[in-house]
Amino acid sequence: MPANKQFLLDSRPKGEASASNFRMVTSETPPLKDGEVLVRHHYLSLDPYMRGRMDEARSYATPQPLGEVMIGGTVGEVVESRSPKFRAGDKVVGMGGWQEYSVVATDQPGTLRKVDTTHVPISHYLGAVGMPGVTAWYGLMKIIEPKAGQTIAVSAASGAVGSALGTLAKTHGCRAVGIAGGPEKCRYVTEELGFDACVDYKQHGDALSLSKALKEACPNGIDGYFENVGGMVMDAVMLRMNDFGRMAVCGMIAGYDGKPVPMSYPQVILRSRLKVQGFIVSEHPEVWQQALLELGALVGTGKLRPRESVAQGLESAPEAFLGMLKGRNFGKQLVKLA
Amino acid sequence: MPANKQFLLDSRPKGEASASNFRMVTSETPPLKDGEVLVRHHYLSLDPYMRGRMDEARSYATPQPLGEVMIGGTVGEVVESRSPKFRAGDKVVGMGGWQEYSVVATDQPGTLRKVDTTHVPISHYLGAVGMPGVTAWYGLMKIIEPKAGQTIAVSAASGAVGSALGTLAKTHGCRAVGIAGGPEKCRYVTEELGFDACVDYKQHGDALSLSKALKEACPNGIDGYFENVGGMVMDAVMLRMNDFGRMAVCGMIAGYDGKPVPMSYPQVILRSRLKVQGFIVSEHPEVWQQALLELGALVGTGKLRPRESVAQGLESAPEAFLGMLKGRNFGKQLVKLA
């Protein structure tokens, strides 16, 4: 059995998360039992939701237990199988965690899924054709419910969720407007992803200034907004929402470190008769098949060209994760493991 | 033609509204043209939305013009008619404004409606069997969508909207929990309106303290919340919302004076996957008939016994209005005009 490097959650953050919250260990992968497969991970996905799991506090999910392997999505290859459902060589996506190998009991539905890497690079099954892509799809189709001609905005637009959101909005005949940090990301959002406009929030010191810039980018206001960050960006967008606008709330990165991040203008919810709705994509398994089909087609035909930030080797995972929480990644943050 | 005392909006408030924003004048009601009726107002309704209309700022409605009669709902009696639709003696509800008489062109649909005062006192057509009642009905039935056994909370529970909301929630098999200011209002809410519990927000200095009291009143959490006030009360309730809870946002009194009143815990929207939705009942004419039917039955059968604060004479309207904005009324705030 191969040696398996792993990252455990060693302590819970007090305020901001730090590398010292994680501890690397090496173990031997256990021998397979009947029904199990051994997967060698090619990529580990790093996602904002992980920060929430690190806390003891009530969240929508059970906390990550201390001393156990950090939770995380992975893609890789079956290297040994004692399951009739998989054979060595199969490419698979699952929740293998922050480690190089995982042993998976395949009799539980949904733990491991075979993927076709003919037209879609395997890493994209952690991004545009995976959980982040389905997240964008659900928020857009089930909460925002876009209509042709409407303006749809998204924060963290160059990221895995944002890029899929904008591309999907365009396919529905909408004006897609991104919000991202820095000229390089904004250029990518408009030139490579095909958004109609992108506003660099780093050019603005407060919500009112950012809101003015959004007015230029959204001359007809904003009908649908996909919220990935919260805080100042959310405030600025709310001031531009049209009557009967819809806000899908998927992330509040600004608040993950326990600092209170209020919504400054809740009266807009009444004034503009907004619907503001939070969701977690894993609670809506019924949409995954259709969503993945549409997203796979967008990537396979080149209509969606997701960008990735790839850190090398499991050792780099903590720093890459902390950097992502600060927006230092550009596109989907991955760790290459093999 | 009778002399008609009127209140005009004389100036827009800077911050808090004051009596000096209104000016009383006396005019003669003009002679009727064909299709018009003259209505003598028995009661004027005072409602929180009027504060929003006093501002120039963008609101969901056009601002009240300066120098014109203040907008307002009225019930009264037709005293002269040149319309085939009404005859002298008819009891009617309409938007007659802050004045003793109004001349109404009856060819525009919805301007004036005959009401039956056999089982329902006329004043209730401005409250439980009028706009406030339908407001409660819409928020409950179309946004909160109550299920038997769930807990439904409402702020300003002793008011016209709140009392109807709680009574309706009870008829749907829900636990109804009110939030009101002071022991007298709370006693009325539980003993006369039949709510299961009522929390006195004036006993609490901050949202966390109020939230603890709500935990006792709502041992199974809160599934639906009808928001009439905003601010600290909203914050406290949000901390108690159950997963997939619904918040119908109808009022933000706390913010009407232009002071910023942030939402302190917007991350709860994500964490608990809430739906938070603003609405204005006048935009949903399709529900009025059914809602008024149900509300009329509740009042007619004594299941809903709305309370009223009645100020005497048009002269008292500004002070009564300003007092209502500060929560000094007890139940529906009216001005008796005849």
HADDOCK unambig.tbl for C-alpha pairs under 7 A between the chains (distance, minus, plus):
assign (segid A and resid 59 and name CA) (segid B and resid 271 and name CA) 5.83 0.50 0.50
assign (segid A and resid 60 and name CA) (segid B and resid 271 and name CA) 5.17 0.50 0.50
assign (segid A and resid 60 and name CA) (segid B and resid 272 and name CA) 6.45 0.50 0.50
assign (segid A and resid 249 and name CA) (segid B and resid 270 and name CA) 5.97 0.50 0.50
assign (segid A and resid 250 and name CA) (segid B and resid 270 and name CA) 6.43 0.50 0.50
assign (segid A and resid 252 and name CA) (segid B and resid 267 and name CA) 6.42 0.50 0.50
assign (segid A and resid 262 and name CA) (segid B and resid 262 and name CA) 6.09 0.50 0.50
assign (segid A and resid 262 and name CA) (segid B and resid 263 and name CA) 5.46 0.50 0.50
assign (segid A and resid 262 and name CA) (segid B and resid 264 and name CA) 4.40 0.50 0.50
assign (segid A and resid 262 and name CA) (segid B and resid 265 and name CA) 5.91 0.50 0.50
assign (segid A and resid 262 and name CA) (segid B and resid 266 and name CA) 6.22 0.50 0.50
assign (segid A and resid 263 and name CA) (segid B and resid 262 and name CA) 5.48 0.50 0.50
assign (segid A and resid 263 and name CA) (segid B and resid 263 and name CA) 4.96 0.50 0.50
assign (segid A and resid 263 and name CA) (segid B and resid 264 and name CA) 6.46 0.50 0.50
assign (segid A and resid 263 and name CA) (segid B and resid 266 and name CA) 6.02 0.50 0.50
assign (segid A and resid 264 and name CA) (segid B and resid 262 and name CA) 4.41 0.50 0.50
assign (segid A and resid 264 and name CA) (segid B and resid 263 and name CA) 6.47 0.50 0.50
assign (segid A and resid 265 and name CA) (segid B and resid 262 and name CA) 5.91 0.50 0.50
assign (segid A and resid 266 and name CA) (segid B and resid 262 and name CA) 6.22 0.50 0.50
assign (segid A and resid 266 and name CA) (segid B and resid 263 and name CA) 6.02 0.50 0.50
assign (segid A and resid 267 and name CA) (segid B and resid 252 and name CA) 6.41 0.50 0.50
assign (segid A and resid 269 and name CA) (segid B and resid 277 and name CA) 6.67 0.50 0.50
assign (segid A and resid 269 and name CA) (segid B and resid 278 and name CA) 5.24 0.50 0.50
assign (segid A and resid 270 and name CA) (segid B and resid 249 and name CA) 5.97 0.50 0.50
assign (segid A and resid 270 and name CA) (segid B and resid 250 and name CA) 6.43 0.50 0.50
assign (segid A and resid 270 and name CA) (segid B and resid 278 and name CA) 4.26 0.50 0.50
assign (segid A and resid 270 and name CA) (segid B and resid 279 and name CA) 6.15 0.50 0.50
assign (segid A and resid 271 and name CA) (segid B and resid 59 and name CA) 5.78 0.50 0.50
assign (segid A and resid 271 and name CA) (segid B and resid 60 and name CA) 5.11 0.50 0.50
assign (segid A and resid 272 and name CA) (segid B and resid 60 and name CA) 6.42 0.50 0.50
assign (segid A and resid 273 and name CA) (segid B and resid 277 and name CA) 6.60 0.50 0.50
assign (segid A and resid 273 and name CA) (segid B and resid 278 and name CA) 4.18 0.50 0.50
assign (segid A and resid 273 and name CA) (segid B and resid 279 and name CA) 4.90 0.50 0.50
assign (segid A and resid 274 and name CA) (segid B and resid 277 and name CA) 5.61 0.50 0.50
assign (segid A and resid 274 and name CA) (segid B and resid 278 and name CA) 5.42 0.50 0.50
assign (segid A and resid 275 and name CA) (segid B and resid 275 and name CA) 6.85 0.50 0.50
assign (segid A and resid 275 and name CA) (segid B and resid 276 and name CA) 5.75 0.50 0.50
assign (segid A and resid 275 and name CA) (segid B and resid 277 and name CA) 4.32 0.50 0.50
assign (segid A and resid 275 and name CA) (segid B and resid 278 and name CA) 6.58 0.50 0.50
assign (segid A and resid 276 and name CA) (segid B and resid 275 and name CA) 5.75 0.50 0.50
assign (segid A and resid 276 and name CA) (segid B and resid 276 and name CA) 4.99 0.50 0.50
assign (segid A and resid 276 and name CA) (segid B and resid 277 and name CA) 6.15 0.50 0.50
assign (segid A and resid 277 and name CA) (segid B and resid 269 and name CA) 6.66 0.50 0.50
assign (segid A and resid 277 and name CA) (segid B and resid 273 and name CA) 6.58 0.50 0.50
assign (segid A and resid 277 and name CA) (segid B and resid 274 and name CA) 5.60 0.50 0.50
assign (segid A and resid 277 and name CA) (segid B and resid 275 and name CA) 4.31 0.50 0.50
assign (segid A and resid 277 and name CA) (segid B and resid 276 and name CA) 6.13 0.50 0.50
assign (segid A and resid 278 and name CA) (segid B and resid 269 and name CA) 5.25 0.50 0.50
assign (segid A and resid 278 and name CA) (segid B and resid 270 and name CA) 4.25 0.50 0.50
assign (segid A and resid 278 and name CA) (segid B and resid 273 and name CA) 4.19 0.50 0.50
assign (segid A and resid 278 and name CA) (segid B and resid 274 and name CA) 5.44 0.50 0.50
assign (segid A and resid 278 and name CA) (segid B and resid 275 and name CA) 6.58 0.50 0.50
assign (segid A and resid 279 and name CA) (segid B and resid 270 and name CA) 6.14 0.50 0.50
assign (segid A and resid 279 and name CA) (segid B and resid 273 and name CA) 4.91 0.50 0.50
